[in-house]
Amino acid sequence: MPQPLLRILEMTGADQVLRAFDTVVAAERELGRGDAAGSLA
């Protein structure tokens, strides 16, 4: 990811949201619910 974009994400707190989303997606994948990400959209 480009450094300026990364700084903007960190300043707005968006990086934490993205990290949390990745964690949720990974957890649901482990539980075998691969369609869960599609239902969030």
C-alpha positions, 0 to 999 in steps of 0.5 A: 500500500502506498505510504501516503495512503497508509498515513491517511488511513492511520490518521482517520482510524480507517486502518483499524477498521480494515484490520478488524474487518480482516480479522472477522473475515479470517475468523469466519473463514476458519469457521467454514462460513465462506459466504459470510463476507458476501452477506455483509456487502 
